[in-house]
Amino acid sequence: MSLKRVLIQGVDMFGERIGFLKFKADIFDKETGKKVRVPVGRLILELPAGMLDDEKGDFVGTAAREVEEETGIHINLEDMVDLTAFLDPVTGCRVFPSPGGCDEEISLFLYRGHVDKEVIMQLQGKETGLRDHGELIKVRVVPYKNLWRMTADAKVLMAIALYEMAKREGLLPP
């Protein structure tokens, strides 16, 4: 990748120190010449994710759409289990990745369906994503038992924790 420009859009100071820095970076894939998004400045193994783009506010529909956009796999909504729904209702049944810094809230879902092993293996290294939105995604298939050690993505680690706790307490459907 190639960094062409960084535009500082805003700075929040914490006394003498920089607290939050909002910037826009123009980063291009050297092979394709297309602009890509790399908010943290490095590549991180993460789950398919996206923002609610429509008025419906449909978390499960957004999750299924993102899985299809980012992997090419179509999943049925009825095969999705909302892991955050197992949280106590006082939490709002959502997860706040950084409650001290922003009001972002997310739901995490488990897909309980079948995908042929051949289809999964064909995903390894596949390039996906919406290029016109700056997405350049390279799919990486990782064994579940190794996943927690291979990522710094909080969504992945939260999803693993919620899944393991729900499984341990017998909350997952058969």
N, C-alpha and C positions, 0 to 999 in steps of 0.2 A: 504494500500500500504506500501511497505517497501523500504527504500532507502539503497542501498548497497555501492555505490561509487559515488564520484563527482570528475571529472577530469577537472581542469582548463586548457582551451585551449588558452586563450589570455586575456590580460587586456589592456584597453586604459585608460590612466590617464587624468584627467582634473585638471592640476596643482597637488595639494597634494591629491586630491580625486579620487576615482575610478569612471570613467565615464561609460565605458561599460565593462562588464565581460562576456566572452564567455566560457561556460562550457558544459560538457556533464554529465548527471546524469543517473546512472543505478537504475531505479525504477521498482519494481516488484509488480504485483497484488498478494496479499497474498493468495487468493483463488485458482488462477490458476497457480501461479508460473511463469507466462509469463511476459516478459519485456513490460513496457508501457511508453508512452511519456506524461510528465506533465511539459511543459516548464515554467509555472508561479508558480509552486509549490503548486497549489491548483486546485480543479475542478471548472470550470466556464461553465455556460450555454451559448452555442454558436451555431451559424448557421453551417450547413454543409459547409465545405470549403476545398480547396486544392490548390495545385500548378499546374502550367502548366507543365506536365511531358513529353510532346511530342514537336515535331518541329512545329506543326501546330499553336500553340499559340491561340487555340480556347477557348475563355473564356466561352461562353455559353455551349459548349460541356463538358468542365471541370466541370462547375456548375452542369449540369444534372448528370454527372457520379458520382460526390461526393454525391449528394442527394441519388442516388441509393445505393452507397457503405455504406453510413452512416445511411440510414433509411430503405432501401429495396424497396422504392417506385420508379417505373420507370415513368419518366415524358417525355413528348414530347417536343422537342426543340422549336417547333412552338408555344407552350403555355408559353414560357418564355418571360418576358419583362425586358430589360436592364434598370434598374432605373438610372444608371450612364449616360446613353445616353441622359437623359434630362438636364444634366449639360451643361453650356456654352462650346462651342468647344475650347475656350482658355484653359480650364482645362485639355484637352486631353480626356475628358469624362471617367475619372478614378478617384478613390479616393486614397489619400495617407494617410494611418493611422498615420504615424509618419514621416513627411517630414524632420524634423530636425535631425532624427536619421538614416534613411535608405531610399532607393529608392523603397521600396515595393509599388506597385500600384495594386488596386483591382477594380473589377466590382461587382456590386450587382444586383441580379436578383429577380424578382417576378414571381412566378408560377401562371398562370391564367388557372387553369384546375379544374377537379373534382376528389376528392378522397373520397370514402365512409367513413362515420363516423365510421363504424365498423373497417375499416383498420386503421384509425387514432388512435382509442382507443386501438387497439392491439399493437401499437407502444410503449405505455407507459411502460418504464422500459426495453424495448428490448435492448439486448447487440449486438452491431454491430461494424463495423470497420475492417480494414485489420490488423489482429493480427501480420502477418509477417512484418508489417511496424510499429509495436509498438502502434497501435491504439486500445484502449479499450473504446468504446463509449457506453454510456447508454442513450438511447433516453428518452427525457422528453417532454411531450406534455403540453404546457402552453397556456392559453387563451391569444389572442392577446392583449386585453386591459390591461393585467397584465405584459406583457413581458418586457416593458421598465424599470420596477422597479426590475426585478428579475435577471438582468445580469450586468456584468461589461465588457462585450465584445463590443468593439468599432464597430465591423462589424454589430452587431444586432442593436445598437443604430443609426448608420448611415443609415441602411436599413429602419428602422422605419421612420426616418426623411425624407429620399428621397421619400418613399411611401406616407407619409402624405402630403408632399408638392406637389407631382405630382397629387395626388387625388384632393387636394384643387384647383389646377389650371386646372383641367379637362384634364390632359395629358394622363391618362391611357385609353387604349382601352376598349370598353364596354364589 
